Amino acid sequence: MLDQVTSNAARTNLAPIPFEADAPFLKISGELPRELNGTLYRNGPNPQFEAPGAHWFVGDGMLHAFHLENGRASYRNRWVRTPKWQAEHDAGRALFGGFGRKMPDTPATTTPDGGVANTNIIFHGGRLLALEEGHLPTEIEPGTLNRLGYCDYKGAISGPFTAHPKIDPVTGEMVFFGYNAAGPLTPALSFGAVSSSGVVTRFERFEAPYASMVHDFIVTENHVLFPILPITGSMQRAMRGQAPYAWEPEKGAYVGVMKRSGASKDIVWF
């Protein structure tokens, strides 16, 4: 009896899915409305290989698609075939330890791109985009879940792109930002907007009070707010082998307020 209790206690759902699958005919209990048609996409970290000390936040992105059509349900999952995923797949082992950091024994010829596209997935302007904070959006083919490459809107944007853009419910405009916009652990932020038809209408950069991990931002009808909180980034710390991000409450918290119709030079910091 004790062995059974111990065995049950050891079970956990905290484990990656080690395979890709297609299930074209899911079993249905009851009946699905034939008028309910479409696809629910999900994205999340799912490490292809274990890396010593790596946090799950940096696991490879895996997409899940649940499709309903004419009373039928199907499922498909695929890893996002980022340059990192492909390099590790070809090597048959982990090459990155997380946040773009290569393992000590990783060959020098390995791609420097440690992007994982693992945080969010959205559909906007005719494009399905897998998102994470450190890189450009990754465009995905809706049916196959194949990776089509980075989406920079024909060169109109560059640098990191938030995993949490906001889509205006009235106009369909997508508003976004990016931190570390001038390089790793820098105080520069980018800000931009993409029309409902998928055209970049603005893109600019500005300086925050200090380098910070900026997880999200706030968009209202007339304003954009950028919270800068003292989870600070420091290249000096990173070069000393310490945590690149640390809590420094003495630096205080700021909120930058900008009119949506204005420019970044007019931001007021509180």
N, C-alpha and C positions, 0 to 999 in steps of 0.2 A: 504494500500500500504506500509506504514511504517513497519507494522508487518511482511509483506512478505520479505522486504529488511533485516530486523533484523534476521529473520529466516534463510535466505540464507547465511548471513554473519557468522552465528554461525556454519554452517556445516564445517566439516573438515574430511580429510582422516586419521588424526592422531589418530587412534584407533586400538586396537587389533582385530583380527578375533577370535570370541569366539567359534568356532566350527571346527571340522575336517570333510572333505567331500571327496566323490569319484564321479567323473563325467566321466563315461566311454565313453560317446558319446557327445563330444562338438559340437555345431552347427558350421558349416563351411560356410563362404561366399565365393563362388567360388570353387576352387578345389586345394587340396594339392598335390604336386608331390609325386607319390608313391615311388620314389627313396629316398625321404627324410625321414629317419627313425632314431629314437633315442629319448633321453630324455634330457630336459633342467631342471636342478635342481637349485633351489634358496633357500637361507637361510636368516633368519633375526629375530630380537627380536620381540616376540609377547607374552606379559605377560599373563600367565594363570589367575592370580589374581592381583588386584591392591595392591601395597605396598606403604604406605605413604612416600613421598619424594624420592622414587626410580626413577632413571633415566631410560629412555627407553633402553639405552645401555645394561642394565642388565636384560632385559626381556627374557623369555624362548625362546629358539630356535624353530622356526617353519619351516619345510621343505615344499617346493612346487615342484611338479614334473609335467611337461608338456610333455606328451609322444606322439610322432608321429609314426604311423605304417601303411603302405599300404594305405595312403590317409585318415586315421582316426586320430583324436586328442582326447586325454583324459587328465584328471587332477586329482591329488590327493594331499592332504595336511595332514601333521601330525606334532604334537608337538614331539620334541626329548624327549624321556622318560628318562631324566637324573634322578639321585637319588633325586635331589631337586624337579624336576617336580612331580615325583611320590609321594614324601612325602607331598607336598602341595595338590596334587590331592586327596590323601587319607584323608587329614585333611579338605579339602573343603575350604581352606583359604591360604593366604600368610603366610609363615613362615620365609622368608628371606627378608631383606630390600635392598639387592643389594651388589655386590662385595663380596659375601659369608658371609655377616653380618646377623646374626639371629635376628629376632624381639625379644623384651624383654620378651614376653609371650610365646615364642616357647619352647616346652617341651625339656628337657635336652637330651632325648633319640633320638631326631631328627638327621638324618644324618648330619655330618659336611661338606659334599660335596655340595657346592653351585654352581657348574658348570652349565652353561646354553647352551653351544654348539650352539651359535647363530650368528656367524659372517660370516662364509664362508663355502662352501662345495666344495670339489674337488674329482676327481677320479684319483687314481694313484696306479700303481702296483697291479691292480685287486681289490682295495678296494675303497669304497665310504666313505669319511671321512667328518664329520661335525666338524668345528674348531672354537675355541675362544682362546684368548690369555692366559688364566689362567690355562688351564688343558691339559691333553693329548688329542689327536684326539679321536673322538667318531665314531666308525664304524657303518655304516648304511646298512641295506639290501636294495639293489637298487629297487626291485619291490614293496615291502610292505612299505618301509620307516621305518621298525622296527629298534630299537636300538639294536645292537649286543654287545655293551660294549665298554670300553676304548681299544684303540689299542696301545700297547707298543712294538709291533714287537717282541713278545716272550721275553720280558724283556730287550730288547736291548736299550731302551730309558726310561727316567723318567722325571718327572717334567713338567712345562709349555711348550707348543708348540705353536709357532706363528700361527695366523689365516691367515698369508700371506706367505706361503712357495713359493719357486720359482722352476719351473720345467724346466730343461735344454731342449731347443727345439731340440738339436742335439742328446744328449745321453739319454734323458728321466729321468735323475737323478733328484730327488727332494732334494733341499737344504733347511734347516730350522734352526731356532734358537728359544730360549726361554729366557725371562727375569724373574727376581725373581727366578732364577734357584736353589738357595740355601734356598728358603723360602720367605715368603711375605716381600716386601720392602728391599730386599738385592741387592747388586751390581753385583751378579753373573749372567752370561749369559751362556746358553748352545748353542752348535752348532753341527749340524750333517747332514748326507746325507743318502738318501734311494735310492737304485738302481731302474732302471725301472721295475725290476721284484719284487720289494717290499722287498728287503733285506737291513737292515741297514749296511752301510759300514764304518761309523765313528760316534762317539758321544763323545764330550768332553765339559768341562766347563772351564770358565775363568772369571776374574774380570774386570768389567768396572771401569772407574774413580770414579763413584758414582752411587747410586741407582736411576734409572730413568724409566719412562714409555717408553718403546721402541716399538713403534707401528709397524715399518717395517724395512727392511734392503735392501741392494743392492747386486746383484750377477751379475758379468760379466763373460766372458769366463775364465779369469785367476785369478780373485780376488773376495773377499767378503768384503763389507764395512758395518760397524756397526755404525749408528749415535746415539750418546748419547747426548741428549738435556736436558736443565735444567728444565724439568717437573719432579721434584725430588720426590722420595719416602722417607718417614720418619716414622719409627715405633714410634719415640718419639712423633711426631705430632698426630699420630693415637691414641696413648695411652692417650693423653690429650683431646681426643674428637674432634680434628681438622681434616681438610682434609688430608688424607694420602699422596696425591699428591698435590704439589704446584709449582708455577713458581718462580724459584730462578735464575734469569739471571746472577747474580754475579759469579755463579759456572762455567759459560762458556759452550761452546759447543765443543764436541769432535767427531772425526770420526776415528774409528779403521779400519785399512786396513790389511787384511790377504790374503796370496796367497791360492787359492783353493787347491793347492797341498801341502800346508804347514800345520803348526800346530798352535794352539792358542797361544802357548808360543812365537811365532814369530810375533804377532800382533804389528803394529806400530801405536801409537796414535798421531793424529794431532789435 
